[in-house]
Amino acid sequence: MSRIGKLPISIPEGAKIEISDDNVITVKGKLGELKQAIHKDIKLEIDGNIINVTRPSDSKAHKSFHGLYRVLVNNMLEGVSKGFEKKLEVIGVGYRASVKGQLLEVYVGYSHPIIFELPKEISVEVSQEKRQNAFITLKSFDKQLLGQVAAKVRSFRKPEPYKGKGIRYVGEYVRKKVGKAAAE
């Protein structure tokens, strides 16, 4: 069996799960509601406060679906009960970010600011102190959407390898290159 797929999933307090006949799982919690279609061969068994994911055979496709759907369901349950968070750091002289409702405005060295409209499921906070880097904190109950939005914001100005300027995840290591002065 798949090492990840065979692990049981515990249902957190306050989360409700419904599985429809067409294999669509709906998870509701205090932070929101998520839906996910499950492959027809993968079965979810709810036993009290525990969910077990089972597969019909040991074929390669079934093994990969087994682990995948177990992780997706676990992330859905964790998201609607606790939520997820990603932090980005804006590094560079004159680089800054601000928030106006669901609009994220980022100044990262272009002739114009980049204005990005965030989905309603995502909340954003920007903290910037004088002479410090700006930090963008994205929060949501949908882990997939959160990762996609964080990657999009990072793509506005990826960290460059010579000075390290740009938008990066907090804790991300950017390998620095030596400039052409080192070649001489």
Long-range contacts (C-beta under 8 A, 24 or more apart in sequence): 1-66, 2-55, 2-63, 2-66, 2-67, 2-70, 3-67, 4-67, 4-70, 4-71, 5-53, 5-55, 5-63, 5-66, 5-67, 5-69, 5-70, 6-53, 7-70, 8-50, 8-51, 8-52, 9-50, 9-51, 9-52, 9-53, 9-70, 9-73, 9-74, 9-77, 10-49, 10-50, 10-51, 11-46, 11-49, 11-50, 11-51, 11-77, 12-77, 12-78, 12-81, 12-82, 13-81, 14-81, 15-77, 15-80, 15-81, 17-46, 17-51, 17-77, 19-44, 19-46, 25-73, 25-76, 27-73, 27-76, 27-77, 27-80, 28-80, 29-77, 29-79, 29-80, 29-81, 29-141, 30-80, 30-81, 31-79, 31-80, 31-81, 31-82, 31-83, 31-141, 32-79, 32-80, 32-121, 32-141, 32-142, 33-80, 34-76, 34-79, 34-80, 34-141, 34-142, 36-69, 36-72, 36-73, 36-76, 38-69, 39-65, 39-69, 41-65, 42-66, 42-69, 44-69, 44-73, 75-143, 75-144, 78-143, 79-140, 79-141, 79-142, 79-143, 80-141, 83-139, 83-140, 83-141, 84-139, 84-140, 84-141, 84-142, 84-143, 84-146, 85-137, 85-138, 85-139, 85-146, 86-137, 86-138, 86-146, 86-147, 86-150, 86-169, 87-135, 87-136, 87-137, 87-138, 87-169, 87-170, 88-135, 88-136, 88-137, 88-138, 88-150, 88-153, 88-154, 88-167, 88-168, 88-169, 88-170, 89-133, 89-134, 89-135, 89-136, 89-167, 89-168, 89-169, 89-170, 90-133, 90-134, 90-135, 90-136, 90-166, 90-167, 91-133, 91-159, 91-164, 91-165, 91-166, 91-167, 91-168, 92-157, 92-163, 92-165, 92-166, 93-165, 95-133, 95-134, 95-157, 95-165, 96-128, 96-134, 97-126, 97-128, 97-134, 97-136, 98-126, 99-124, 99-125, 99-126, 104-136, 104-153, 106-153, 106-156, 106-157, 106-167, 108-156, 108-157, 108-166, 108-167, 109-157, 109-165, 114-156, 116-152, 116-153, 116-156, 118-149, 119-145, 119-149, 121-145, 122-146, 122-149, 135-170, 136-167
